[in-house]
Amino acid sequence: MLSRVANAVYWLNRYIERAENIARFVDVNLNMLLDLPTSLSPQWQPLILTTGDLQFFQEHYGTATADNVINFLTFDANYPNSILSCIRAARENATSIREVISSEMWQQVNQFYTLVRHAAKTHSLADIADFLGQVKQASHLFAGVMDSTMSHNEAWHFGQMGRLLERADKTTRILDVKYFLLLPSVEDVGSPIDELGWIALLKSASAYEMYRKRGLHRITPAGVAEFLILDAEFPRAIRSCLLQVEYSLYQITGTPLGSWQLPVERCLGRLRSDLDYLTIDEIINRGMHEFLDQLQSQMNQVDNEIFTAFFALEPIPSTT
């Protein structure tokens, strides 16, 4: 298939998944805001730090208040990773491949875009939680419509890779924010306040019920981290996402599983196999933040290799 089409399908899904995960990102803090005692309040600057865009934020907003951070991450049309900008970019990609995607997918993208544009004009901090829920629901609807109305061919697999690689990356970021940056103080580690934070994190990843149903009754940092990093069955767990990314990659290339021909297959295979044999104790001993930071770098490398293998335009050899 054309590299232009593959690239557009890939990024259409990445942008929609990114919008959903930004909604989850903000939801972590909002849930903590509801659960923490009035004498404590969650920090908002860590959310900006993890985006890597602190300088951009400070130039345009200054202080990291709740209103400023929420507006920056949700409705700022000049910030390329806000929810509004992501859905606008997703719609632009969908427009360029109308002949490939189904009409139902096109309609869902437009409905999503209309929802976000309307909210950007009328939103208030009081109803932001409802909006974030609508963003997550719209993303789920798009994924369901795509799975049920589009042939599961190469284009579909490129979409899967984009969606699940983005999901894995954002799960690392949500976990990193809570693990090191959102706890009010060191003294609160292991306290009811700490447990409320971990429950909020699980709920924001739609993981609380599945965590409980796995028989993991105690909410512990190690238990939550193990579930969100190493579980092979929960669809938002990092290992589960990368297993599915690898499956779609091999469906596209036709390379037998367990071998590799392209650098992207080797890069992803090494990352996935590392997670297959890691334990949570090894991760904690290595340092959770350091591990998650390295994991993000490795996933960025996978994305770069995908671009090189499938989307980069090769120069036409000279005939002179």
Buried (B, 14 or more C-beta within 10 A) or exposed (E): EEBEBBBBBBBBBBBBBBBBBBBBBBBBBBBBBEBBEEEEEBBBBBBBBBBEBEEBBEEBBEEBEBEBBBBBBBBBEEBEBBBBBBBBBBBBBBBBBEEBBBEBBBEBBBEBBEBBBEBBEEBEEEEBBEBBEBBBBBBEBBBEBBEEEBEEEBBBBBBBBBBBBBBBBBBBBBBBBBBBBBBBEEEBEEEEBBBBBBBBBBBBBBBBEBBEEBEBEEBEBEBBBBBBBBBEEBEBBBBBBBBBBBBBBBBBBEBEEEEBEBEBBEBBBEBBEEBEEBEBEEBBEEEBEEBBEEBBEBBEBBBBBBBEBBBEEEEEEEEE
